[in-house]
Amino acid sequence: MKKSIYIFIFTISIIAVRAQQLPQYSNYMVNDYVMNPAIGGTNNYVEGKSNNRYQWIGITDAPRTYILSVNAPTKNLKMGLGGTLFTDIVGPTRRTGFYLSYAYHIQVAEKVKVSMGISAGLLQFMLDGSKITLHDPGDMVISNGLQSVLIPDFGAGIYVYSTDHKWYVGASVPQILQNRLKFFDNTTTVLSRLATHYYASAGYKFNVGENFKIEPSTCIKFVNPAPLQFDIGVRGIYKDKFWLGGAFRYLDAVSAMVGYVMQDNITFAYSYDFTTTNIKKYSTGTHEFMIGIRFHKAEDTGKGFRTK
């Protein structure tokens, strides 16, 4: 009974309240493009990545997120193009959509570039009324059928980085348009709407000897009226092929992560979240898997490649 209450409250908060609406990512260090369109094309190769996140294992109808993304630079490395296809499932609700992105990279110093990016796409929000049990079965507030709404969306970002990929600082703003979500035709007042989110991220790689690097990083998230949330993480990277790391997410979880790059073109990453909120009484944690494939790698121009 308590499990059902938790997921019901979580679902309603996504539908009706202007709070945290976008899914969490523990592997933000290795798949940052999905959070910031300006990151598209920062590497000199075409890369596709797939994220699969299973949140709060043990709770019925807990969130599940699946993402497929591809981004690549143009031949002159001055622009980046990309796209993202995703679905986010929470109980009787489903959020599906796609984005296309464009980024323009400007050389501002010998080893420093600034990238500005935009993204645009379509979102479909679906609500399956047959999966919701009401106190009054005859209540017409929620239909027993499948309700959906299709809306456009727009986002933007900026990314400052060194061409040897030693450090980066970025910021992005998803869901700028704040479109309203009207599921039911008989609804006269619509409170549900997209909330604009604000992301900021930064990281730096420290060389420790010839084969080892330490990379601390942070990701800060804010959406009104939810409290400010931030991740602080660190990875230990060996020979740009294997890493172990951990992260702390304020008011949410502690994460452990591991990753491996095989044959210089296939990346595997896994993270496990230990929940620190009261939900830990009902959940065994959160699993997140990621696989990345570099379809084409240009000749190394001396600018180096990233361990991502």
N, C-alpha and C positions, 0 to 999 in steps of 0.2 A: 504494500500500500504506500509506504513512504517513498519507494522508488518511483512509482507513478506520479506522486505529488511533485517530486523534484523535477521530473522531465516535463510535466505539464506547465509548471511555473516557468521553466526555461523557455519552452516553446512560445508561450504567451508573451514573454518579454521580447522575443525576437519579432513577433508579429505586430505588437501594439505599442511598444515603447521605443523612443528614440535613444537607444543605448547601444552597447557593443553588438554589432550585427555581423561583422566579418569574422571568419574563423581564425583561430590561433595557428601559428606555425612554430614548431620547435626548431626545425632545420632552416631558419631564416638565414643563417650564415652561408648555406650552400645552395639556396634557391631564392635569392633576394629579388630576382626579376619579377616574381609574381606580386611583390609589394610595391614596386617602383618602376614605372615604364621607362624612366630615364636610363635604367641599367641595360636596356636592350642594345646590343652591339658593342658593349665595352670589351668583349673578348674578340680576337680575330679568328673565330671559327663559328660555325653553325652548331647550336646545341639545343637538344630537346630534353625536358625533364618531366618526370611524373611523380607527384606527391600523393600518398595515401595515408590519411590520418583517421584513427579510430579512438575517439575520445571517451573517457570515463567507462572503461570496460567493466561490465557487471551491472550497469544501469540500463534498463529496457529503453530502446529507442534513443539512445544517446547519440550525440553528433558524429557524423561520418563525412569526411571531406575527400574528394578526389579531384586532382588538378593535373592537366597536361599543358605544358607550355613549350614554345619554341621561339628563339630569337637569334638574330644574326646581324653582322655588320654589312654595309655595302662594300664594294670593292675598294673604295678609297678610304675606308674606315672612318668616314666623317658622319655617317648616319647609321642608325640601328632600326631594324624592323622586327616585329614579333607578334605573337598572338597567344592567348590563353583560353582554354576550354575547361570548365569546372562544373561540379555539382556538389552541393552542401545539403546534407539530409539531417533533419532534426525531428524525430517523432513523426507527426503527420504532415510536416512541412518539408518542402524541397525548394532549394534555390539553385537554378541552373542558368548558365550563360556563357558568353564568350566576349573577349576583348581583342581588339587589334591595337597595336601601339607603334608610335614613331618617335625616334629620339635623334637629336642633332648634337654632335660632339665638337667642342671648340678647344683648340690647343691654346692655353693661357700662359704656359711656361714650358721650359724644356721637357719636364717630366710630369706635367700636370694638365689634365683635361677637365672641362666642365661639360656635362651632358644635361640637356633639357628635353623632357619627354612628355607626351600626351597619350592617353588611351581613350578609346570609345568602343561601346558595345551594347549588347542587349541582355537584359536580365529577365528571367521568368520565375516568378514566385508561385508555388503551388501549395494548396491546402486540401488534404484528403479528409473530408468530414466523416467518412465511414470509419475512420480510425479513432474518432473522438467520442467518448461516452458522456452524454449530458445527464444532469440530474433530472431534467424534464425532457423525455424523448420527443415531445412535440414542439420543443423550442425551435423557432425558425431563425434564430440568430445565426446559427451555423448549419448549413445544408449537409445532408448525408452524402452528397456527391462530391466530385472533384472540382475545386475552384482554382482559377489561375489568373494571373495578370502579367502582361508583358510590357516592360518599360525600357527606355534607353538610359544609358549611364555614361559618365565622363569622368576622367581622372587626369592628374598631372603630377610631375615630379621633377626634381633636380638632383644631380649626382656629381660630386667632385671627387676625382680619384687620380692616383699616380699611375703613369703608364706602365710601370713595372709591377703594378697591383700590390704595392706594399701597404697602402692605406686608402681609406675612402670615407666620405661623409655624404649622407643623402637625406632627402626629405620628400614625402609624397602625400597627396591628398586624394584618396578615393572617394567616390560617390559625391561629387561636387553638386550635382543637379538637385538632390534631395526630393526626388519624385515621390508622389503619394501612391500608396498601395490600396486599391479598392477591389476587394475580393467579391463582394456581394452586390448585386444590382439594387437590392432594396435598402442599401445603406445610404443614409443621407449625410451623415457626418463621418469623415474619414480622418482618424487620428494617426494611422500607420503611415510611415513615410521613411525613405532612406535617410540615414544620418551621415553627414560628412565626417570622415575619419582623418586623423592627422598622424602620420608616421615620421619618425626620424631614426636614422641608424648611423653607426660609425664603427670602424674597426682598424686595427693596425697589426702588421706582422713583424715580430722581432726575431732576428736571426740568432739562434743559440747554437754556435758551432756550425759545421759545414752542412749537416744533414737534418737539422732540427729547427723548427720554428714554433713560436708561441703567438697565438692570435687572440687577444682579448677583443670583445665587441659588445655593442649594446643596441637595443632596439626599443624605442619609446613610442607608446601608442596613447592617443587621446581621442575620445568622442564624448560630447556633452549628452547627458549629465553623469556619465560613468566616471569613476575616479581615474586619475592618471595611472597608466600601467607601464612597466618597463621590464625588459629582460637584460640581464648582465651575464655574459657567457665567455668561455675561453676554450680554445682548442690547442692541443699539442700536435704538430704536424711533422711526420717523419718522411724525408725524401720526397715531399710533395705527393705522396701516394697513400699514406695511412694516417688517420688521426683519431684521437680520443678527446672528448671534451665534456663539459658540463655547463649548465646555465641555471640561473635563478630568475623566476618570473614572479614579480611582486604581486601579492594577494592571489596567487594561483597555484604555482607548482615549482618543483625542482626537477631538472632534466639531466639525463645522462645520454651521451651520443657517441657514435662510432661511425667511421667511414673509410672507404677504400677506393682507389682509382686503379682500374685494371687495364693494362695495355694502353695507357695514356688516353683512352677515349670512352671508357665506361666507368661511371661513378655510382657507387652504392653508399647509402647513408641510412642510419637507423637511430631513432631517439626514443627514449622511454621517459614519460613524465610521472613523477611521484606527486600526486595531488596533495596540497597543503590546506585546502579548505575543508569544511564539514562534509563535503561530498566523499571524502576518503573513507567514510564509514560504510559507503555502499559501493565504491568503485575500487578496482585493483590497479588503476592507473590508465595511462594513455600511450598507445603505440603510434609511431609515425615512420613510414618507409618512403625512401626516395631513390629513384634510379635516373641517371642522366647519361645521355649518349651524345658524343660529338660526331656529327655526321661528316664534317669536313673541317680540316685544320689547315690554315694558310701557313706559308713558310714563316718560321720564327724570324722576326725583324729585329730581335734584340730587346723588344719590349716585354718579353716574358709572357707566361701564362699563369692563370690563377688556379689554385687547388679548389675547384668547384665543379 
